[in-house]
């Protein structure tokens, strides 16, 4: 089978050979689709430097720090590690970047936050509380706390992070799902707005097996499944072992736009593009409904208005008093998705199905000043390189300096001994070398030279301090011990300064989370049914009988990221406040245990409920016994 060169495809692969009046529109569609695919490929190739820089930052973060290429005078391009080994040196490293990244991740995990939905209309605040519960459920079943930590790690390494929000069936249930997208698989247009509001193109490269491809795009249609098999005719269903290194990033580093990673994978190119067309904005003055239609459907509005006028005449109503549908022409911008095969076949397309009307991706590029991306790790790579260089230099100097070298004159060698015997006796414990020195001759002497005092240690200490100053992660926030006599206030102030240095990164990542959670919230409002809300919110939703999924969908919420109720500091403050209310008699013990965050609250509540139930039964028994006694006395003595 001839292998297809995906880079030299032509439009003739899909377009009819002879174009006539009937096929002109089809040709225009093919041309438009291939223009979109070429635009996506151009966007992919335009950010190749971003992917290369990310790979370099990742290598430095996880210890592969001698992999930069250098050019030798003889024209060879080799890595720094290979060059040092050719010089007889051992490329040593002391990974300081990894510790900095782990410190920042620890700060993020120590102050856990969660989304809170606040209704714009205070009368609908009960809906906001219920939506907060639903959002917390979405966090739990998607394991977003773990995903956010790994995403922050990616944000520190590459200065970017990408999530995708969708709705579907997975792992045995139909729900909202959030996936982290590898930066090596995503592409987008050039942007300058730090909020990414000028995004007009975004997409992703997928590698699917044939069963996954048919399940996603065939939709239970055998004919469509047959066409998909024909498009990917060179893909086999048989399992082919992966030729890439397992648990390695080499697979994503060498990814291609058209070719899949493995022979049994189907490359699918997902492209979301901001398109525009002429449309009519319609306002139905009878129902108050606002909607938009294509210009080609204007005759439907005209027929409806004529029908209303005709019906009104029959009832004696003047045409000017008839509520009509008012239209206004405008240019509508909308997100349109296309799934391409490597040869340009359209596997699926359509306007954004989401209620928010946008693409399903949420991403952040940091800092995006003049359209450039610079990460936290990138700032400290030069210091890390110099630290490795100094360590290797010190090791080489120590290895090449004289350490205990014995200078033994030849004329002083004793009779019956060789120089090897002298060396063995010299290094032996309690060794004795018996010789008769000659007058005026040089005596044997041992030389030990300390050749490392060339300022390397001072330079190494300087680079470590510079590493902390540039990154903003000082020793105090890392939990390192301080010298004796350091005041606790100074140590706390150092920790606060380090946290301030990281505030910009945390706030940018928080903005990303708020944007992502807003899309999650809107997706939930769009797709969740009454059963979904009932299963998640339980009695809280059952009590709001006046609310329906439609009312939740129409409610407008403000979503904020606030400190989690599970954070230790938050629990401590909340428990102190509840205890003060309990001590003043404002709340009962049961309310205290139900509202507070005490580790023994559930067990104590169960015990209180059992005791209250037993007490109620005893009281009921006393009342029943008293009633029986009174009844018997009344029967025996009517006067009593």
N, C-alpha and C positions, 0 to 999 in steps of 0.2 A: 504493500500500500504506500502510495506516495505521501510523504509528510507535507502537510500544509504549512506554508510560510505565512504566519498570521500578520507579519509586519508589511507584507506586500499585497494585501487584499485589495480588491477593486470593487467598485459599485456594480460592475457587470455580473458579479456572483449572484446577486439577488434581483437585479432589475431586468425587465424583459429586453430581449435583443432588438425588437422592432417596436418603436413607440408610435402610437397613433392617438387620436383624440380621446379614446376611451382609457388609454393607459397613462395619459399625461398626469392626471391627479395621483395615480399610483407612483409614478416616477418622482413626483414632487415629495411624496411621503418618504420614499426611500432616501432621497437626497437629504431631506431634513433629518432623518434618523441617523444617517451616516455623518452628517455635520455635528450632531450631538455627540456621537461616539468619538469623532476626531477631537472635539473640544475636550472630552473627558481624558483622552490619551494625552493631549497637550498639557492639561492640568496635572496629570500624573508625572509626566516628565519634567515639568517645571519645578516640582518640589523634590527632585532627586537629591539636591544638596541637603535638604532638611532631613531626609531619611539617612543620609550618610553621617551627618552630624549626630543624629540620635544614636546610631550604631556605635560611634566613637564614644559618646557619653556613657552609653551602657557598658561598653568594655571597660572603661576606667572605673565605673562604679563597682563592678563585680570582679576586679582584679586583673583583667587582661590589659595591662598598662604599658606594654612594650611592643604594641602592634602597629604603631604609626610607620608609614613607609618613608624611607629616605633615599636620596639619589647619591650614588657614589661617583667619584671622579671617572671611573671606567665606564659609566653609563648604566650600571646595574641599579635597579630599584629593589631594595630589600627592606625587611622590617628592622626596627631598632634591636629587637631581641637577637635576630640572626647576626647583625653586625657586631654586637657585643660578644657573642660566642666566637665569632671568627677572630676577634681580638684577644681571645683567651680569658675573657671576663665572664662572670656569672651575673645575669640581669636580675638583681634583687629588687624587691618592692615592699613598701609598707603602706597598705591601703588605708588612707585616712578618710577618703570620700565616703566609703561605705558606712563608717561610724557616724559621719555627719548626717547622712540620709536617714539612718535608723533613729537618730536623735529627734529629727523633725517628725518622723512618723510616730515616735513615742509621744511627742507633745500633742499631736493630733488625736491619738487614741485616748490620751488621758483626759481630754475635754470633749467627750462625746456629745454630739448635737443631734437633733431630730426635727422634722418639719412640723409646723403648726399652721393650720388653715384658719383664717379669720374672715368671716363673712362681712362684706361691705355694708349690708343692711343688718343692723344689730338685732332686728326681729328674727333674723334667720341664723342667729349664732348657734342654735342647737344643731343646725346643719353643718356649721363649721367644726363643731366638736366631733360630730360623727365622721366628717371627712378626715379629720386628724387621726381618728382611730383607723380608718381605712388606709391612710398613707403609712401609718406605722406597720400595718399588716403587709403592705407592699414592700416596706423595708425588710421585714423579717423573712418573707418567703423568697425574696430575691437575694438575701444575705448581703444587703447593700453596705453594711458597716465594714465587712471584710472587703467588698469590692471597692468601696471608697478609699480604703487604705492602700490597696494595690494601685488604684488610679492616681492617688496623690504621689506614690512612688514614681509612677510614669511621668507625672507632671514635673517632679523635681529633676528627673533625668533628661527628658526631652523638651520640657516647656510646653507640652500639649497633653490633652486628654480627650478621649472620644467615647461617648456612650450612645447606644441606640435603644429607643423605647418602642415597643410593639405590643400587639395583643394577639394571642393565639393559643393553641393547645400544645402543651409541652409537659413532660414528666407526669402525665396522667391527669392534668387539669388545665382548664382554659382560664387564662388570667393575663394580667399585664406583666411583661417580662422586660428586664433591662440587661443589656449585654455590653461588655467593654470591647471596643473595636481596636485592634492593633494599629498603631500609626503606619505600619508598613503596608497596610491594605487599603488605606483611605486616601482620597484625593479631594481637592477643593480649588476654587478659583482664588486669584490674588485678592487680598483684602487689606484694608488700612484702618478700619474702625475696630478699636479694641473690644467693642461689644459684639463684633461680627455681624452687624446689621446689614452690611453690604455683601453678604454671602448670596451668590446667585447660582452656584453649582457645587454639589457635594455628592460623593459616591463611594462605593466600596467594591472590592474584588472578592468574590466568593469562589471557593473550591468545594464542589459537591460531588458525591457519588451519584451514579445513575439512579438508584432508588430514591435518594433525597431529591434529585432533580425532578423526577416524575411526580413525587408526592407534592412538591411545591408548585409546579406549573401545569401538570396535566389536569388536575381538578376532577378526577374520575372519568375523564373523556379518553376512550381508547384511541380514537383517531388522533387526538392531540399528543397522546403518549407515543404513538407511532411516528409522528412528525419529529418529536424531540429525539427519539432514537436515531432517526435519519440525520438530523442536524449534527448530533454527536456520534456519528457512525464509527469513529475510530476509538471510542471509549468502550472498554470491556467491563462487564459486571464482576469478573473474577477478581479475587483479592490479590493485589500485587504488593509485595513487601516494600516498605518505605526505604528508600536509599539514602535518606538524610540521617544525620546524627540525631539520636533521640535526646530529649531534654537539652536542646541546643537552639540558639537563635539563628543558626546559619540558614535554615530554611526560609525564614522571613527576610533575611538580609538579601537573598538573591532572587526575590520574587519578580516575576515579569508581568506586564500588563495583559498580554494575550494568552500566554502559555500557562497551564496549570502546573502545580508543583510535582505531582505524581502522574504516571500514565493513566491511572484509572479514575482521575478526577475530571470533572466538567467545570470549566471556567465560566462563571456568570458575572457579568459586569453590571452592577446596579448604579444607575445614574439618576439623581434628582436635580432638576433644573427649573429655574424660575422663568416661566414663559409668560406671554401676554397675548391677549386677543381682544377684539371688540365685543362688548356685551351690553346688555340693557339692565339697568338697575330698576327693579319693579317695586312699587309701593301700592299694595291693595288697600284702598281707603275703606273698604267694607269690613275687612277683618283686621286691618292694621299690620298685616304680614309684610316683611321685607325680604326680598329674594332677588336673584339675578338669573338671567337666561341668555343664551346665545342670540346674536342678531338674527340668525336664520329662523328663529322661533317667534319673531315679532308678529306674524300673522295669527298665532294662537291668542296672543293678548288682544289683538284687534277683534277677533271673533268673539272672545269673551265679553269685551266691552259692548259690542253690537248686540249680543244676546241680552245683556243686562238692560240696555236702553229699550230693546224691543219688549222685554217683560215689563218694564216700568210703564211703557205707553199703554199696555193693556190694562194696567191698574190706574191709569190716569195721572201718572207722575211725570213731571216735566223732565226732559233730558238733563237739564242743568243740575237737578237735584239728585241724580243717580250717582252713587259712589262707584267710581271707575278705578281701573288699575292704571296708575301713572307710571310712565317709563322715562328713563333718562339714559342716554348713550354715554358710555365711558370705556376706558381702557383698563381691563382687569388683569392684574398680576396674580398668578397662581403657580403653585408647585406641581410639577408633572414628573412622574417617575417612569423609567424605562428599565427593563432588564434585557441586556444584550447577550448574545452568544459572541464568541471571538470573531466570527465572520459577519456580524452585524444583524443577525436575525433578532427580531423582537419576540422575546418570550412572554412578556407581560408589560402592560403600560396602562396609564390612566392618571387622572387627577388625584391629588392627595386625598386619601379616604379618611383622614383624621379630622376631628372636629376643630382642632386648632388651626387647620389649613396649612401646616408647614411640613417640612421633612421630618422624619423620625429621629434625626441625629441631634445630639447636643455636644458641643465641643468648646474648648477654650484654648487659645494660643497666647502665650505669655512672653514678653509684655506687648508684643505687636506694635512696637514703636517704629514708624515708617515701614510697616509691613514685615518687620524682622522678628524672629523668635530666638530668645536666648534663655537658657535654662539655669537652674540653680547649680547644677553640677558643672556646667560649662565655665562658670566663673572661677572655679578652684582647680581646674585641670593643670594649669601652668605651675601652680605651687606643688601639686602632687608629682608632676614630672621632675621638678627640681629636687624634691625630697628623695625620690627614687635614685636620681643621679648622684646625690651626695652619699646615700647609703652604699651604692655600688662603688663609688670612689673610695670611701673609707675602707670598705672591705678589700679593695684591690691594693691600697697602700699598706694595709696591715699584712696582707698576704705576701707582698713583695719586699717588706722591710726585714732587716736582719734581726733574728730573735735567737739569742743563745748560740751564735756561730763561734766555734772554737778555732783559734789561730795557733797551730802547733808547729814550731820550726822543725825543719827536716833534720837539722843536725842535733836536735834534742831527742829524737826517737830512740828509746832504749833498745839495747841489744836483745834480739829474740822476739821482738814485737813488731807488728805491722801497724799501719795507720788505722786499719779496720779494728784491730784489737784495742787500740787506744780509744777509738770512738765508742766501742762497746763498753769498755771499762769506765769511760767518762760519764756515760749515761746510766750506769748500773748503780743501784742503791748500795752505799758503803763501798763503792769501788776504789781501788788503789792503783796508781800508776807509779812504779818505782823506776826512777832514772837518775843519772848523775849529770847535773847541769855543768856546762862548760863555761869557764870564766869569760865574761864579756858577751855572751850570746843572749839573744832575746828569749825571755821566758814565755811559755804558753799562756794565752789569755783568751777570755770569752767575751764576745761583743754582743750586746743587746741594745738596739737602737729604737727609740720611740719616735718614729717618723710620721705619726698621725697628727701631731700638734701643728697643723697648718691652717687652722681656722675653720675646718670642716664642721666641727661640732657646734661652733657658734652659728655658722650659716644654717645648719640643720635646725637648731633651736629657733632661729629667726624665721625660717620658712614655716615651721609649725605654728608660730604665733601669727604670721601673715595669713595662714590658712584659716585660722579662727576669726581673724578680723575681717577678711573678705567675705567669708560665708555668713558671718553674724552668729555662728553657733559657738559660744565661748565655753570654757571648761566648766563654768558654774551650771549651765543648763544641761551639760552632759553628765552631771553628777560626780565629777571628779573631786577628790579630796583637796582641801586648801591648806595652806600653811597655818601653823598654830598661831593664835593671836588675831586671826581675821575676824572682825565683828560680824555677827549674824545679820545685821542690817545691811552691811556692805555686800555680803553674799546674796541676800535676797534682792538687792538692787541690781547686781550683776545678772541674776536670773531674769529679772524684769526687762533689762536692756536687751538681752538675747531674744526674749519673746517679742520685743518691739521690732527687732531687726527682721523677724520672720513674719511680721503681721501682714505685709503686703502680699506675700505668697499665700497665706491662709485666707485672706479676704478675697483674693482672686479665685481661689478654689471654692470658697463659699459661694461666690457669685455663680460659678459653674453648677454647683449643686442646686441652688435655688432655681436656676433656669431648667435644669433637668427635672426637678421635682414638680415644677409647674406643668411640664409636659406630661409627667406621670399622672398628675391630678386631673388634667383635662382628658387624658385617655381613659381614666377610670370613670369620669363623668359621662363619657360618650358610650362606653360599652357595658358598664355594670348594670345588671338587672336588679329587681327587687330581691331575688333570692341571694344574690351576691352580698348586698348590703345586710340582709338579715343574718347570713352566716357569719359575717365578720363583726358587725356592730351588736348583734344579739338583741337584748332587751332594750338597749338604748335606741335602736331603730324601730322596734316594735311599739314603743311608747309614742313615737312621733307618727301617729296614724294619718295625720293630715299631709304628710310628705310622701312623695313618690319619686322614682328615679328621674322622672321628667322635671320635678321641682328641683332636685339636686343638680340636674344638668343645666337648668336655667339660672342657678344661683352663681353669683360672681364672688370668688374668694381671693383674698390676699394671702400668699404663702410666704412664710418667713422661716428661716433656720434659726432655732433657738437652742439653748442648752438643754440637754436631755434630762428627763426626770430621773433617769437611772444614774446620773453623775453623782459621785460622793458628796460634792459641795452642795448640790441642789437638794439631795436627800437630807443632809444635815440641817440646812436652813428650814426646809419644809417641816421636818419633825420638831424642831424647836418651836416653830410658830404654832403647830397643833398642840404641843404640850402646854404652852402658855394658855391656849383657849380651854384646854381640859382642866387645868388647875384653877381657872377662874369660873368654872362651871358653865361655860358657854356651850360645850359639846359633851356628849356622853362618851363612855369608854368604847362602846361599839363603833361609834362614828370615828373616834381617834384611830382605832385599829384598821377600819376599812379605808380611811383616807391616807393614813401615813404609810411610810416605807420602812416598816420594822421587820427584821428577819423572822421573828416569832409570831407575827400578826395572824397568819392563817391558822396556825395551831391553836392560838389563844382564842380566836373567834369561834372555832369549832367547839372548844371546851365551853365557852360562854353560851353558845346556842344549845348545847346538850344540857347544861345546868338550867337554862331558862325553860327548856322543854320539860325537864323533870319537875321544876317548880310549878309550871302551869298544870301538869298532870296532878300534882299533889293538891293544888288549890281546887282543881275541878273535882277531885275525889272528896274534899272537905265539903264543897258546895253540894255535891250529890248526896253525901251522907246527911247533911243538915236538912236537905229537902225531904229525904225519906223520913227522918224523925218528925219533922213538922207535919208531913202527910199522915203518918201513923197516929200522931196525937190528935189531929183534926178528925180522923175517922172514929177514934175511941171516945172523944169528947167533943161533940159538935159545938158546945159553948166555947171551949178553948179554941 
